[in-house]
Amino acid sequence: MRRWLDGCERALTLVAALATFAMMLLTTADAAGRYLLNRPILAAYEITANYLMIAAVFLALPYAYRQGANIRVTFLVQRLGRGPRLVINHVVQVASIAYCATLVFATFQQARHIQATRTTFVTLDLPLWPAHLSSPAACSSSP
């Protein structure tokens, strides 16, 4: 199970890095086309906001969680003894799992709703529902 989760984490992190790189290229090309050629890229903003940013943030969550890169307030916990610190760590883990489970459920429901209503971009006939699946994928594969 551990190897499978590690593989999922690596794959999601790679996709997040690729989404960040694609976002950089698309934004640069859109700005160049807009200001140099007076021809912006159609739906560049929508693709960036609805697909690439979501993928870059949510698909990197398992890696950030494993590395401890999330914001932590430790000035109080450091002053506590081993027992209370262990209890607080367990409570925080349970709260994190509950939050991720709620996030997975809510975003999966939202993706199903968007798919059922066939919601697309304003400027292109691209569906929006696949973007909403990156959050459940990332949270469900966090160790």
C-alpha positions as a Markdown table, in Angstrom:
| # | Residue | x | y | z |
|---|---|---|---|---|
| 1 | Met | 0.0 | 0.0 | 0.0 |
| 2 | Arg | 2.8 | 2.4 | 0.9 |
| 3 | Arg | 4.5 | 1.9 | -2.6 |
| 4 | Trp | 1.2 | 2.5 | -4.3 |
| 5 | Leu | 0.6 | 5.7 | -2.3 |
| 6 | Asp | 4.2 | 6.9 | -3.0 |
| 7 | Gly | 3.6 | 6.3 | -6.7 |
| 8 | Cys | 0.4 | 8.2 | -6.7 |
| 9 | Glu | 2.1 | 11.1 | -4.9 |
| 10 | Arg | 4.9 | 11.2 | -7.4 |
| 11 | Ala | 2.4 | 11.1 | -10.3 |
| 12 | Leu | 0.3 | 13.8 | -8.9 |
| 13 | Thr | 3.3 | 16.0 | -8.1 |
| 14 | Leu | 4.6 | 15.6 | -11.7 |
| 15 | Val | 1.2 | 16.6 | -13.1 |
| 16 | Ala | 1.1 | 19.6 | -10.7 |
| 17 | Ala | 4.6 | 20.7 | -11.9 |
| 18 | Leu | 3.5 | 20.2 | -15.6 |
| 19 | Ala | 0.3 | 22.3 | -14.9 |
| 20 | Thr | 2.5 | 25.0 | -13.4 |
| 21 | Phe | 4.8 | 25.0 | -16.4 |
| 22 | Ala | 1.8 | 25.0 | -18.8 |
| 23 | Met | 0.3 | 27.9 | -16.9 |
| 24 | Met | 3.5 | 29.8 | -17.3 |
| 25 | Leu | 3.7 | 29.1 | -21.0 |
| 26 | Leu | 0.0 | 29.9 | -21.6 |
| 27 | Thr | 0.2 | 33.2 | -19.7 |
| 28 | Thr | 3.4 | 34.2 | -21.4 |
| 29 | Ala | 2.0 | 33.4 | -24.9 |
| 30 | Asp | -1.3 | 35.1 | -24.1 |
| 31 | Ala | 0.5 | 38.3 | -22.9 |
| 32 | Ala | 2.8 | 38.3 | -25.9 |
| 33 | Gly | -0.1 | 37.7 | -28.3 |
| 34 | Arg | -2.2 | 40.4 | -26.6 |
| 35 | Tyr | 0.4 | 43.1 | -26.5 |
| 36 | Leu | 2.6 | 42.4 | -29.5 |
| 37 | Leu | 0.2 | 41.0 | -32.0 |
| 38 | Asn | -3.1 | 42.3 | -30.6 |
| 39 | Arg | -4.4 | 38.7 | -30.7 |
| 40 | Pro | -4.9 | 37.2 | -27.2 |
| 41 | Ile | -5.4 | 33.5 | -26.8 |
| 42 | Leu | -9.0 | 32.6 | -26.7 |
| 43 | Ala | -10.0 | 31.2 | -23.2 |
| 44 | Ala | -6.5 | 31.5 | -21.8 |
| 45 | Tyr | -7.8 | 33.0 | -18.6 |
| 46 | Glu | -10.6 | 30.3 | -18.2 |
| 47 | Ile | -8.1 | 27.5 | -18.9 |
| 48 | Thr | -5.7 | 28.9 | -16.4 |
| 49 | Ala | -8.2 | 29.6 | -13.7 |
| 50 | Asn | -10.4 | 26.5 | -14.1 |
| 51 | Tyr | -7.9 | 23.8 | -15.0 |
| 52 | Leu | -4.2 | 24.7 | -14.5 |
| 53 | Met | -4.4 | 26.6 | -11.2 |
| 54 | Ile | -6.6 | 24.0 | -9.6 |
| 55 | Ala | -4.3 | 21.2 | -10.8 |
| 56 | Ala | -1.2 | 23.1 | -9.6 |
| 57 | Val | -2.5 | 23.6 | -6.1 |
| 58 | Phe | -4.5 | 20.5 | -5.3 |
| 59 | Leu | -2.4 | 17.9 | -7.0 |
| 60 | Ala | 0.6 | 19.1 | -5.0 |
| 61 | Leu | -1.2 | 18.7 | -1.7 |
| 62 | Pro | 0.1 | 15.1 | -1.0 |
| 63 | Tyr | 3.7 | 16.2 | -1.5 |
| 64 | Ala | 3.3 | 19.3 | 0.6 |
| 65 | Tyr | 1.6 | 17.4 | 3.4 |
| 66 | Arg | 4.4 | 14.7 | 3.4 |
| 67 | Gln | 7.1 | 17.4 | 3.5 |
| 68 | Gly | 5.4 | 19.4 | 6.3 |
| 69 | Ala | 5.2 | 22.4 | 4.1 |
| 70 | Asn | 1.8 | 23.5 | 5.4 |
| 71 | Ile | 1.5 | 26.4 | 7.8 |
| 72 | Arg | 1.9 | 25.3 | 11.4 |
| 73 | Val | 1.6 | 27.2 | 14.6 |
| 74 | Thr | 4.1 | 25.6 | 16.9 |
| 75 | Phe | 5.0 | 28.2 | 19.5 |
| 76 | Leu | 2.4 | 26.8 | 22.0 |
| 77 | Val | 2.8 | 23.1 | 21.2 |
| 78 | Gln | 6.6 | 23.3 | 21.7 |
| 79 | Arg | 6.1 | 24.3 | 25.3 |
| 80 | Leu | 3.9 | 21.4 | 26.2 |
| 81 | Gly | 5.1 | 18.0 | 27.4 |
| 82 | Arg | 5.3 | 14.8 | 25.3 |
| 83 | Gly | 1.8 | 13.5 | 26.3 |
| 84 | Pro | -0.2 | 16.7 | 25.5 |
| 85 | Arg | 1.8 | 17.2 | 22.3 |
| 86 | Leu | 1.0 | 13.6 | 21.2 |
| 87 | Val | -2.8 | 14.2 | 21.9 |
| 88 | Ile | -2.8 | 17.5 | 20.0 |
| 89 | Asn | -1.0 | 15.8 | 17.0 |
| 90 | His | -3.6 | 13.1 | 16.9 |
| 91 | Val | -6.5 | 15.6 | 17.1 |
| 92 | Val | -5.0 | 17.6 | 14.3 |
| 93 | Gln | -4.6 | 14.4 | 12.2 |
| 94 | Val | -8.2 | 13.4 | 12.7 |
| 95 | Ala | -9.4 | 17.0 | 12.0 |
| 96 | Ser | -7.3 | 17.0 | 8.8 |
| 97 | Ile | -8.7 | 13.6 | 7.7 |
| 98 | Ala | -12.2 | 14.9 | 8.4 |
| 99 | Tyr | -11.6 | 18.1 | 6.4 |
| 100 | Cys | -10.1 | 16.2 | 3.5 |
| 101 | Ala | -13.0 | 13.8 | 3.5 |
| 102 | Thr | -15.5 | 16.7 | 3.4 |
| 103 | Leu | -13.6 | 18.4 | 0.6 |
| 104 | Val | -13.5 | 15.1 | -1.4 |
| 105 | Phe | -17.2 | 14.6 | -1.0 |
| 106 | Ala | -18.2 | 18.2 | -1.7 |
| 107 | Thr | -16.0 | 18.6 | -4.8 |
| 108 | Phe | -17.0 | 15.2 | -6.2 |
| 109 | Gln | -20.7 | 16.2 | -5.8 |
| 110 | Gln | -19.9 | 19.5 | -7.5 |
| 111 | Ala | -18.2 | 17.7 | -10.4 |
| 112 | Arg | -21.2 | 15.4 | -10.8 |
| 113 | His | -23.5 | 18.4 | -10.8 |
| 114 | Ile | -21.4 | 20.3 | -13.4 |
| 115 | Gln | -21.3 | 17.2 | -15.6 |
| 116 | Ala | -25.0 | 16.6 | -15.3 |
| 117 | Thr | -25.7 | 20.2 | -16.3 |
| 118 | Arg | -23.1 | 20.0 | -19.1 |
| 119 | Thr | -21.5 | 23.3 | -17.9 |
| 120 | Thr | -18.8 | 24.5 | -20.3 |
| 121 | Phe | -16.5 | 27.5 | -20.6 |
| 122 | Val | -18.0 | 30.7 | -21.8 |
| 123 | Thr | -15.7 | 31.1 | -24.8 |
| 124 | Leu | -15.1 | 27.4 | -25.7 |
| 125 | Asp | -17.1 | 24.2 | -25.6 |
| 126 | Leu | -14.8 | 22.6 | -23.0 |
| 127 | Pro | -16.4 | 20.9 | -20.0 |
| 128 | Leu | -15.6 | 22.2 | -16.6 |
| 129 | Trp | -16.2 | 19.0 | -14.6 |
| 130 | Pro | -12.8 | 17.4 | -15.0 |
| 131 | Ala | -11.1 | 20.3 | -13.2 |
| 132 | His | -13.2 | 19.6 | -10.2 |
| 133 | Leu | -11.9 | 16.0 | -9.9 |
| 134 | Ser | -8.3 | 17.1 | -9.1 |
| 135 | Ser | -9.2 | 18.0 | -5.6 |
| 136 | Pro | -10.8 | 14.6 | -4.7 |
| 137 | Ala | -7.9 | 12.8 | -6.4 |
| 138 | Ala | -5.3 | 14.7 | -4.5 |
| 139 | Cys | -7.0 | 14.5 | -1.1 |
| 140 | Ser | -7.8 | 10.8 | -1.4 |
| 141 | Ser | -4.2 | 9.9 | -2.2 |
| 142 | Ser | -2.7 | 11.9 | 0.7 |
| 143 | Pro | -1.0 | 9.5 | 3.2 |
